[in-house]
Amino acid sequence: MSKETWKKQSGVFRLIGMDFMMDQEFNLWFIESNYGPQLPKLLEERWHFMEVLIRDLFEIEYALLRSRMLRIRMFLKKVLGENSIQNLPGNIDSLKKQFSEVNIDRFEAEFPLRDTNTFQKIIDLNFGENIEGYMNVLDDSCFN
């Protein structure tokens, strides 16, 4: 896609096909990017695949957003209580740190994904940058 095409058709949401390749040393190489990946040329069975892909992607984004908003509401309720914004309790740096901890992408139990969602989580750094964070798919030696 050219720079001019990108500028003319820029918007809020983009579905872009990006191809990467990983070599034997686990270096990730960018191969190419496609605007509207194969959408005009889709066969009927590929349309179904794309519908499922987009539906499942939106389900994930919506669950993450709802989870984040739940944590932020609970944080504000705890911090503000009877106080006003001008009269916040505690150290402002401490409040900023607490807010950063709730304002992350993490699923809450109240908003589970359907069992039929086609995406599979392979990395969740909420568990830390360790083997658990990579859903036990990497060997321990990768973290030494």
MODELLER restraints for C-alpha pairs under 7 A, 6 or more apart:
rsr = mdl.restraints
at = mdl.atoms
rsr.add(forms.Gaussian(group=physical.xy_distance, feature=features.Distance(at['CA:1:A'], at['CA:34:A']), mean=6.33, stdev=0.5))
rsr.add(forms.Gaussian(group=physical.xy_distance, feature=features.Distance(at['CA:1:A'], at['CA:35:A']), mean=6.22, stdev=0.5))
rsr.add(forms.Gaussian(group=physical.xy_distance, feature=features.Distance(at['CA:15:A'], at['CA:35:A']), mean=7.00, stdev=0.5))
rsr.add(forms.Gaussian(group=physical.xy_distance, feature=features.Distance(at['CA:15:A'], at['CA:36:A']), mean=5.99, stdev=0.5))
rsr.add(forms.Gaussian(group=physical.xy_distance, feature=features.Distance(at['CA:16:A'], at['CA:33:A']), mean=6.81, stdev=0.5))
rsr.add(forms.Gaussian(group=physical.xy_distance, feature=features.Distance(at['CA:16:A'], at['CA:34:A']), mean=5.69, stdev=0.5))
rsr.add(forms.Gaussian(group=physical.xy_distance, feature=features.Distance(at['CA:16:A'], at['CA:35:A']), mean=4.95, stdev=0.5))
rsr.add(forms.Gaussian(group=physical.xy_distance, feature=features.Distance(at['CA:16:A'], at['CA:36:A']), mean=5.71, stdev=0.5))
rsr.add(forms.Gaussian(group=physical.xy_distance, feature=features.Distance(at['CA:16:A'], at['CA:37:A']), mean=6.13, stdev=0.5))
rsr.add(forms.Gaussian(group=physical.xy_distance, feature=features.Distance(at['CA:17:A'], at['CA:33:A']), mean=5.62, stdev=0.5))
rsr.add(forms.Gaussian(group=physical.xy_distance, feature=features.Distance(at['CA:17:A'], at['CA:34:A']), mean=4.89, stdev=0.5))
rsr.add(forms.Gaussian(group=physical.xy_distance, feature=features.Distance(at['CA:17:A'], at['CA:35:A']), mean=6.48, stdev=0.5))
rsr.add(forms.Gaussian(group=physical.xy_distance, feature=features.Distance(at['CA:17:A'], at['CA:36:A']), mean=6.96, stdev=0.5))
rsr.add(forms.Gaussian(group=physical.xy_distance, feature=features.Distance(at['CA:17:A'], at['CA:37:A']), mean=5.03, stdev=0.5))
rsr.add(forms.Gaussian(group=physical.xy_distance, feature=features.Distance(at['CA:18:A'], at['CA:32:A']), mean=5.86, stdev=0.5))
rsr.add(forms.Gaussian(group=physical.xy_distance, feature=features.Distance(at['CA:18:A'], at['CA:33:A']), mean=4.41, stdev=0.5))
rsr.add(forms.Gaussian(group=physical.xy_distance, feature=features.Distance(at['CA:18:A'], at['CA:34:A']), mean=6.31, stdev=0.5))
rsr.add(forms.Gaussian(group=physical.xy_distance, feature=features.Distance(at['CA:19:A'], at['CA:30:A']), mean=6.33, stdev=0.5))
rsr.add(forms.Gaussian(group=physical.xy_distance, feature=features.Distance(at['CA:19:A'], at['CA:31:A']), mean=5.27, stdev=0.5))
rsr.add(forms.Gaussian(group=physical.xy_distance, feature=features.Distance(at['CA:19:A'], at['CA:32:A']), mean=5.34, stdev=0.5))
rsr.add(forms.Gaussian(group=physical.xy_distance, feature=features.Distance(at['CA:19:A'], at['CA:33:A']), mean=6.38, stdev=0.5))
rsr.add(forms.Gaussian(group=physical.xy_distance, feature=features.Distance(at['CA:20:A'], at['CA:28:A']), mean=6.64, stdev=0.5))
rsr.add(forms.Gaussian(group=physical.xy_distance, feature=features.Distance(at['CA:20:A'], at['CA:29:A']), mean=5.42, stdev=0.5))
rsr.add(forms.Gaussian(group=physical.xy_distance, feature=features.Distance(at['CA:20:A'], at['CA:30:A']), mean=4.57, stdev=0.5))
rsr.add(forms.Gaussian(group=physical.xy_distance, feature=features.Distance(at['CA:20:A'], at['CA:31:A']), mean=5.23, stdev=0.5))
rsr.add(forms.Gaussian(group=physical.xy_distance, feature=features.Distance(at['CA:21:A'], at['CA:28:A']), mean=5.82, stdev=0.5))
rsr.add(forms.Gaussian(group=physical.xy_distance, feature=features.Distance(at['CA:21:A'], at['CA:29:A']), mean=5.10, stdev=0.5))
rsr.add(forms.Gaussian(group=physical.xy_distance, feature=features.Distance(at['CA:21:A'], at['CA:30:A']), mean=6.59, stdev=0.5))
rsr.add(forms.Gaussian(group=physical.xy_distance, feature=features.Distance(at['CA:21:A'], at['CA:31:A']), mean=6.89, stdev=0.5))
rsr.add(forms.Gaussian(group=physical.xy_distance, feature=features.Distance(at['CA:22:A'], at['CA:28:A']), mean=4.54, stdev=0.5))
rsr.add(forms.Gaussian(group=physical.xy_distance, feature=features.Distance(at['CA:22:A'], at['CA:29:A']), mean=6.05, stdev=0.5))
rsr.add(forms.Gaussian(group=physical.xy_distance, feature=features.Distance(at['CA:56:A'], at['CA:117:A']), mean=5.58, stdev=0.5))
rsr.add(forms.Gaussian(group=physical.xy_distance, feature=features.Distance(at['CA:56:A'], at['CA:118:A']), mean=6.62, stdev=0.5))
rsr.add(forms.Gaussian(group=physical.xy_distance, feature=features.Distance(at['CA:60:A'], at['CA:113:A']), mean=6.92, stdev=0.5))
rsr.add(forms.Gaussian(group=physical.xy_distance, feature=features.Distance(at['CA:63:A'], at['CA:107:A']), mean=6.68, stdev=0.5))
rsr.add(forms.Gaussian(group=physical.xy_distance, feature=features.Distance(at['CA:63:A'], at['CA:111:A']), mean=5.53, stdev=0.5))
rsr.add(forms.Gaussian(group=physical.xy_distance, feature=features.Distance(at['CA:64:A'], at['CA:105:A']), mean=5.83, stdev=0.5))
rsr.add(forms.Gaussian(group=physical.xy_distance, feature=features.Distance(at['CA:64:A'], at['CA:106:A']), mean=6.12, stdev=0.5))
rsr.add(forms.Gaussian(group=physical.xy_distance, feature=features.Distance(at['CA:64:A'], at['CA:107:A']), mean=5.55, stdev=0.5))
rsr.add(forms.Gaussian(group=physical.xy_distance, feature=features.Distance(at['CA:67:A'], at['CA:106:A']), mean=6.85, stdev=0.5))
rsr.add(forms.Gaussian(group=physical.xy_distance, feature=features.Distance(at['CA:67:A'], at['CA:107:A']), mean=5.67, stdev=0.5))
rsr.add(forms.Gaussian(group=physical.xy_distance, feature=features.Distance(at['CA:67:A'], at['CA:108:A']), mean=5.22, stdev=0.5))
rsr.add(forms.Gaussian(group=physical.xy_distance, feature=features.Distance(at['CA:67:A'], at['CA:111:A']), mean=6.72, stdev=0.5))
rsr.add(forms.Gaussian(group=physical.xy_distance, feature=features.Distance(at['CA:68:A'], at['CA:102:A']), mean=6.86, stdev=0.5))
rsr.add(forms.Gaussian(group=physical.xy_distance, feature=features.Distance(at['CA:68:A'], at['CA:103:A']), mean=5.98, stdev=0.5))
rsr.add(forms.Gaussian(group=physical.xy_distance, feature=features.Distance(at['CA:68:A'], at['CA:104:A']), mean=6.60, stdev=0.5))
rsr.add(forms.Gaussian(group=physical.xy_distance, feature=features.Distance(at['CA:68:A'], at['CA:105:A']), mean=6.70, stdev=0.5))
rsr.add(forms.Gaussian(group=physical.xy_distance, feature=features.Distance(at['CA:71:A'], at['CA:102:A']), mean=5.65, stdev=0.5))
rsr.add(forms.Gaussian(group=physical.xy_distance, feature=features.Distance(at['CA:72:A'], at['CA:102:A']), mean=6.24, stdev=0.5))
rsr.add(forms.Gaussian(group=physical.xy_distance, feature=features.Distance(at['CA:72:A'], at['CA:103:A']), mean=6.79, stdev=0.5))
rsr.add(forms.Gaussian(group=physical.xy_distance, feature=features.Distance(at['CA:79:A'], at['CA:89:A']), mean=6.98, stdev=0.5))
rsr.add(forms.Gaussian(group=physical.xy_distance, feature=features.Distance(at['CA:80:A'], at['CA:88:A']), mean=6.73, stdev=0.5))
rsr.add(forms.Gaussian(group=physical.xy_distance, feature=features.Distance(at['CA:122:A'], at['CA:134:A']), mean=5.96, stdev=0.5))
rsr.add(forms.Gaussian(group=physical.xy_distance, feature=features.Distance(at['CA:122:A'], at['CA:135:A']), mean=5.62, stdev=0.5))
rsr.add(forms.Gaussian(group=physical.xy_distance, feature=features.Distance(at['CA:123:A'], at['CA:133:A']), mean=5.80, stdev=0.5))
rsr.add(forms.Gaussian(group=physical.xy_distance, feature=features.Distance(at['CA:123:A'], at['CA:134:A']), mean=4.42, stdev=0.5))
rsr.add(forms.Gaussian(group=physical.xy_distance, feature=features.Distance(at['CA:123:A'], at['CA:135:A']), mean=5.94, stdev=0.5))
rsr.add(forms.Gaussian(group=physical.xy_distance, feature=features.Distance(at['CA:124:A'], at['CA:133:A']), mean=4.81, stdev=0.5))
rsr.add(forms.Gaussian(group=physical.xy_distance, feature=features.Distance(at['CA:124:A'], at['CA:134:A']), mean=6.10, stdev=0.5))
rsr.add(forms.Gaussian(group=physical.xy_distance, feature=features.Distance(at['CA:124:A'], at['CA:135:A']), mean=6.98, stdev=0.5))
rsr.add(forms.Gaussian(group=physical.xy_distance, feature=features.Distance(at['CA:125:A'], at['CA:133:A']), mean=4.62, stdev=0.5))
rsr.add(forms.Gaussian(group=physical.xy_distance, feature=features.Distance(at['CA:126:A'], at['CA:133:A']), mean=6.64, stdev=0.5))
rsr.add(forms.Gaussian(group=physical.xy_distance, feature=features.Distance(at['CA:127:A'], at['CA:133:A']), mean=4.65, stdev=0.5))
rsr.add(forms.Gaussian(group=physical.xy_distance, feature=features.Distance(at['CA:130:A'], at['CA:143:A']), mean=6.56, stdev=0.5))
rsr.add(forms.Gaussian(group=physical.xy_distance, feature=features.Distance(at['CA:131:A'], at['CA:138:A']), mean=6.34, stdev=0.5))
rsr.add(forms.Gaussian(group=physical.xy_distance, feature=features.Distance(at['CA:131:A'], at['CA:140:A']), mean=6.47, stdev=0.5))
